[in-house]
Amino acid sequence: MSTSQASTTTLSPGEAFAQAFLRDGSRAEVEFDFTITDAFKPTQDRPRLTVRNLFKKRPAEGEVTRFWRETRPSRDEAAAVTEAGLRQEAAFKFGIGEGRVHPISAWVQIPDELRDDPEGLAVFIDYRLLVRLATAENQALTLGEHGLLNHPGVTRLPYEGDYVSGVMAACNEIEQNGATAHAMIVNPYDYYNHMVGRNGLLEDLARNGTLITRTRMVAPGCALVGDFAVAARLLDGGKSVIRVAEPPPGTFAGPGIAVCATIYEGLAVHLPTHFFHAVPAGTAS
């Protein structure tokens, strides 16, 4: 494998890979000393927040990153704390957590017509592989094995009635913990059917400083609401790679030259108490 280093932003990730592919063909591999979803530009003329945009970043510190955290007490522990009924966070328990970065990958196949077209290949990588990588990143950070929805401290909040009432209930719970409903992750179906054009709801949320990420990685009828700015950090591995590789079975319907992009990220969830997963009542856990 012939590996190239791309440590500057003078070239886009696609341009850097296209140069390597023109030179090395099926042995092409380019390493980057930054997370290439930071260079994701296809939506700059139509802004759309990805899940990573909701977090402040923290460089990963070796294999394991240690961080402070607070968790919910038992009912008896809460009862022993003066004014816990007024200030729920007064009874939170203090501790230390550990986080790790994990690989997040996405794949494309190079169309035959682009094999000898470095300009076209660069655009294809920047506009298709990076799009797929951003989607894979959304999935990993939201419902992946190490994503927020699988964190044991995130509170499941069933709601009766309409969707917006469920989302507002989650916002309220966050503020009852002394935090702010900084952001929410919703399914596009709910965004367009229950939030757009609903008596100025989006304007009210924007005025409140509440960000919205829409992605298929939250089920329709549900929302992940939290104080993302305070309650968690994105652990950034600070490296990426784009390479020609053999894809796992089931990745594509047919043969072709496959290109994989990989980044390395994780989450440090300091305050799982500040995240609520609004779900329709009766939804299976």
FENLIN-V95648 format. One record per residue. N is the residue number from 0. RES is the residue in one small letter. PSI is psi as a letter, one per 30 degrees, with the letter a starting at -180 (NA if undefined). OMEGA is omega in radians with two decimals (999 if undefined). D_CENTER is the distance of its C-alpha to the mean C-alpha in whole Angstrom. Layout:
# FENLIN-V95648
N|RES|PSI|OMEGA|D_CENTER + N|RES|PSI|OMEGA|D_CENTER
This chain:
# FENLIN-V95648
0|m|k|3.09|31 + 1|s|k|-3.04|31 + 2|t|k|3.06|28 + 3|s|l|3.06|28 + 4|q|k|3.07|26 + 5|a|j|-3.00|24 + 6|s|g|3.13|24 + 7|t|l|3.13|24 + 8|t|g|3.11|23 + 9|t|f|3.05|26 + 10|l|k|3.01|25 + 11|s|l|3.07|22 + 12|p|e|3.13|20 + 13|g|e|3.12|22 + 14|e|e|3.13|25 + 15|a|e|3.14|25 + 16|f|e|-3.12|24 + 17|a|e|3.09|27 + 18|q|e|-3.14|30 + 19|a|e|-3.12|29 + 20|f|e|3.11|29 + 21|l|e|-3.11|33 + 22|r|e|-2.93|34 + 23|d|f|3.11|33 + 24|g|b|-3.05|32 + 25|s|f|3.08|31 + 26|r|g|-3.03|30 + 27|a|k|3.06|28 + 28|e|k|3.13|25 + 29|v|k|3.08|24 + 30|e|k|3.14|22 + 31|f|k|3.13|20 + 32|d|h|3.02|20 + 33|f|l|3.13|17 + 34|t|j|-2.92|13 + 35|i|f|3.01|14 + 36|t|f|2.99|11 + 37|d|f|-3.14|12 + 38|a|g|-3.08|15 + 39|f|j|-3.02|14 + 40|k|f|-3.01|16 + 41|p|f|-3.11|17 + 42|t|g|-3.07|16 + 43|q|f|3.11|18 + 44|d|f|3.08|21 + 45|r|i|-2.93|19 + 46|p|k|3.09|16 + 47|r|j|-3.09|13 + 48|l|k|2.95|10 + 49|t|l|-3.11|6 + 50|v|e|-3.13|3 + 51|r|f|-3.13|4 + 52|n|f|-3.10|8 + 53|l|f|-3.05|8 + 54|f|l|2.82|8 + 55|k|k|-3.05|12 + 56|k|l|3.03|12 + 57|r|k|3.10|14 + 58|p|k|3.09|16 + 59|a|k|-3.06|16 + 60|e|i|-3.13|20 + 61|g|a|-3.08|21 + 62|e|e|-3.10|20 + 63|v|k|3.04|20 + 64|t|k|3.13|18 + 65|r|k|-3.09|20 + 66|f|l|3.07|19 + 67|w|l|3.06|21 + 68|r|l|3.06|20 + 69|e|k|-3.13|22 + 70|t|l|-3.11|22 + 71|r|k|3.09|24 + 72|p|l|2.94|28 + 73|s|l|3.13|30 + 74|r|e|3.14|32 + 75|d|e|3.12|35 + 76|e|e|3.12|33 + 77|a|e|-3.11|32 + 78|a|f|-3.12|36 + 79|a|f|-3.07|37 + 80|v|k|3.12|35 + 81|t|k|3.09|37 + 82|e|g|3.08|36 + 83|a|f|3.09|33 + 84|g|e|3.11|33 + 85|l|e|-3.12|33 + 86|r|j|-3.07|30 + 87|q|e|-3.07|28 + 88|e|f|3.11|26 + 89|a|f|-3.10|30 + 90|a|f|-3.14|30 + 91|f|k|-3.11|26 + 92|k|k|-3.07|27 + 93|f|k|3.13|26 + 94|g|a|-3.14|25 + 95|i|k|3.08|23 + 96|g|l|3.10|20 + 97|e|k|3.11|19 + 98|g|l|3.12|15 + 99|r|l|2.99|15 + 100|v|l|-3.12|13 + 101|h|k|3.12|13 + 102|p|k|3.04|13 + 103|i|k|-3.01|11 + 104|s|l|3.03|13 + 105|a|l|-3.02|14 + 106|w|k|2.91|18 + 107|v|l|2.98|20 + 108|q|k|-3.11|24 + 109|i|k|3.02|26 + 110|p|k|-3.10|29 + 111|d|e|-3.06|32 + 112|e|f|-3.11|33 + 113|l|f|-3.08|31 + 114|r|e|-3.12|32 + 115|d|g|-3.12|34 + 116|d|i|-3.04|33 + 117|p|e|3.14|31 + 118|e|e|3.12|30 + 119|g|e|3.13|29 + 120|l|e|3.13|27 + 121|a|e|3.13|25 + 122|v|e|3.13|24 + 123|f|e|3.13|23 + 124|i|e|-3.11|21 + 125|d|e|-3.03|19 + 126|y|f|3.12|19 + 127|r|e|-3.13|18 + 128|l|e|-3.13|17 + 129|l|e|3.04|14 + 130|v|e|3.14|13 + 131|r|e|3.11|13 + 132|l|e|3.10|11 + 133|a|e|3.08|8 + 134|t|e|3.09|9 + 135|a|e|3.11|8 + 136|e|e|3.06|5 + 137|n|e|-3.12|4 + 138|q|e|-3.09|7 + 139|a|e|-3.06|6 + 140|l|f|-3.08|4 + 141|t|d|-3.05|6 + 142|l|g|3.09|9 + 143|g|l|-3.12|10 + 144|e|e|-3.11|12 + 145|h|g|-3.11|11 + 146|g|l|-3.06|8 + 147|l|e|-3.08|9 + 148|l|f|3.09|11 + 149|n|g|3.08|13 + 150|h|k|-3.05|14 + 151|p|f|-3.10|17 + 152|g|f|3.13|18 + 153|v|k|-3.04|16 + 154|t|k|3.05|18 + 155|r|k|-3.02|19 + 156|l|i|3.12|21 + 157|p|k|3.11|23 + 158|y|l|3.01|25 + 159|e|k|3.05|28 + 160|g|b|-2.96|28 + 161|d|l|-3.05|26 + 162|y|e|-3.09|23 + 163|v|e|3.10|23 + 164|s|e|3.10|25 + 165|g|e|3.13|22 + 166|v|e|3.14|19 + 167|m|e|3.09|22 + 168|a|e|3.10|23 + 169|a|e|3.10|20 + 170|c|e|3.13|20 + 171|n|e|-3.11|23 + 172|e|e|3.12|22 + 173|i|e|-3.10|20 + 174|e|f|3.02|23 + 175|q|f|3.04|25 + 176|n|g|3.12|24 + 177|g|g|-3.12|24 + 178|a|a|-3.10|21 + 179|t|k|3.07|19 + 180|a|i|-2.99|17 + 181|h|e|-3.04|15 + 182|a|l|3.06|12 + 183|m|l|3.06|12 + 184|i|k|-3.07|10 + 185|v|l|3.07|12 + 186|n|k|3.11|14 + 187|p|e|3.12|15 + 188|y|e|-3.12|19 + 189|d|e|3.12|19 + 190|y|e|-3.06|18 + 191|y|f|-3.10|21 + 192|n|f|-3.07|23 + 193|h|f|-3.06|23 + 194|m|e|-3.14|21 + 195|v|k|3.06|23 + 196|g|g|-3.11|26 + 197|r|i|3.04|27 + 198|n|h|3.06|29 + 199|g|g|-3.10|27 + 200|l|e|-3.10|24 + 201|l|e|3.10|22 + 202|e|e|3.11|24 + 203|d|e|3.14|24 + 204|l|e|3.11|21 + 205|a|e|3.12|20 + 206|r|f|3.12|24 + 207|n|f|-3.11|22 + 208|g|g|-3.11|19 + 209|t|j|3.13|17 + 210|l|l|3.13|14 + 211|i|k|2.97|12 + 212|t|k|3.10|9 + 213|r|k|-3.09|11 + 214|t|l|3.10|10 + 215|r|f|-3.05|12 + 216|m|f|2.92|9 + 217|v|k|-3.06|11 + 218|a|k|3.04|15 + 219|p|k|-3.12|17 + 220|g|f|-3.10|19 + 221|c|l|3.07|16 + 222|a|k|3.02|14 + 223|l|j|-3.02|12 + 224|v|k|-3.11|13 + 225|g|l|3.01|13 + 226|d|i|-3.03|14 + 227|f|e|-3.05|11 + 228|a|f|-3.07|13 + 229|v|e|-2.89|16 + 230|a|f|-3.10|14 + 231|a|l|3.04|12 + 232|r|k|3.00|11 + 233|l|j|3.07|9 + 234|l|j|-3.02|11 + 235|d|j|-3.13|12 + 236|g|f|3.07|14 + 237|g|g|3.08|16 + 238|k|l|3.13|17 + 239|s|l|3.06|16 + 240|v|k|2.96|19 + 241|i|k|-3.04|20 + 242|r|l|2.92|23 + 243|v|k|-3.08|25 + 244|a|l|3.08|25 + 245|e|j|-3.06|26 + 246|p|l|3.05|23 + 247|p|l|3.09|23 + 248|p|k|3.13|25 + 249|g|f|-3.13|24 + 250|t|e|-3.11|22 + 251|f|l|-3.13|24 + 252|a|f|-3.10|27 + 253|g|l|-3.12|29 + 254|p|l|3.11|30 + 255|g|l|3.08|29 + 256|i|j|-3.06|28 + 257|a|k|3.11|24 + 258|v|k|-3.12|22 + 259|c|k|2.99|19 + 260|a|k|-3.10|16 + 261|t|k|3.01|14 + 262|i|l|-3.07|12 + 263|y|j|-3.05|12 + 264|e|l|3.03|9 + 265|g|a|-3.14|9 + 266|l|k|2.93|9 + 267|a|j|-3.08|13 + 268|v|j|-3.12|13 + 269|h|e|-3.02|16 + 270|l|i|3.07|17 + 271|p|f|3.09|16 + 272|t|f|-3.06|19 + 273|h|g|3.07|17 + 274|f|k|3.13|14 + 275|f|k|3.12|16 + 276|h|j|3.12|15 + 277|a|k|-3.12|18 + 278|v|k|3.07|19 + 279|p|k|3.11|23 + 280|a|k|-3.12|26 + 281|g|f|3.10|27 + 282|t|k|3.14|23 + 283|a|k|3.14|24 + 284|s|NA|999|21
